[in-house]
Amino acid sequence: MKRLLVVLALISSSLFAQNRNQKPNISPEERHEKLVMKLNLDEQQSNRVQHIQKEHHLKLKELKETSKGVEKLMRSEIQVLRKDLNVKMRAVLNKEQFSDYKRMQSRKQMNKKRPAKKGKHGGSRGR
């Protein structure tokens, strides 16, 4: 009986950990609406930004499909795509909006790089 409880506890904790690490599934439309709200875009800017984002998304998807297994090549190509995206966004946004956009991007990158939280003392139990 104790073994069964231990196995169930291990399974449930691993399932909980997997669910915590999954990214929330946000549609491109929701992401665009969020950007429009945060940057206070007018209708013309919104349409142009949406077009730029769709184009970027298609290029990124194509790159990921063609570069499977070649991580270093894909990283450098993604950096080129991001720079291209930023150039296009700079042309559409005013200075204040673009600085807010860059701030939003840097926060997003910082959240990706942040390691998963461990226990109170950072290690495993029972040392």
N, C-alpha and C positions, 0 to 999 in steps of 0.2 A: 504494500500500500504506500509506503514511504517513497519507494522508487517511482511509482506512478505519479505521485505529487511532484517529485523533483523533476521528472520528465515534462510534465505539464507546465511547471513553472518555467523551465528552460525554453520550451516552445513558445509560450506566450511572451516571454521577454524578448526573444529574437524577432517575433512578429511585430511587437511594439517598436523595436529599434528600426526595423525595415520601414515601417510606416512613417517614422519621424524623419528619415533621411530622404524620402521621396519629395520631389519638387511639386509644388501645387501646379495643377494643370490650368494655365490661364490661356485663353484663346487670344489670337492676334488682335481681334476686334476689342476685347477687354483691355489688352495692353495699350492699344492705340487710344482708347477712350481715357484711360488713366493718364497717358502722356498729354492729351489735349487739355485735360482738367488741370494738371499740375503746372503746365507751361502756359496756360491761358492762351491757347492758339485761336486765331480767327478761322473762319471757314476755309479760306483759300490756303492758309498754312496747313490746316488739318488735312486737306485733300492732298497737298504735295507731300507732306510727311507720310501719309498713309501709302502713297505710291512708292516713296523711297524705301519704306519698311518692307513692303511686299517684294520689291526688287531685291533687297538685301537678303530677305528670308529665302527666296528662291535660289540665289547664288550660294548661300550658305548650305542649303539642303543639297544642292548639286555637288558642292565641294565635298561634303561628308560622304556622299555616295561614291564618288570617284576616288577618294583618298583613304579608303578603309585600310587600316593597318599601318599607315605611314603617319604616325603622330607628329613628328617634327615638321614634315612638309605641310601638314594640315594646319599646325599652329601658325606658321609663318604666313600661309595663305589667309587664314582667319584675321591675322593682324592687318594684312593689306585690305581685306574687305571692311574691317572696322574703320580704318583710316579713310577709305572711300566714303563710307557711311557718314563719318564726321564731317568731311568736306561738303557733302551734299546737304547735311543738316545745317551746317553753318550758313550756307547760301539761303536757306529758307527762314531760319530763326534770327531774331535780333540779338544783340550782344547779351542782354540780360537773360533771355530765354535760353540761349546757347550755354551760358555759364551754369544755369540751373540744370540743363540737360547733362552737361559734363559731370556735375555734382551727383546727379542721380546715377550715372554710369559708374562713377568711382565707388559709390556706396554699394552698388550691385556687385562690383568686383571684390570689394572688401568682404562682403557676406559670403562669397564663394570661397575665398581663401581662408576664412575663419575655420579652425578645426572644430570637430564635434566636441561638445562638452562632455567631460568625464565626470566621475564622482567628485565629492567634496574635496578630496585630496589628490585628484588627478590620476590615481593609479588603480590597480585592481585590488580587490579585497583579499584579506587573509595572507598578508605577507609574512 
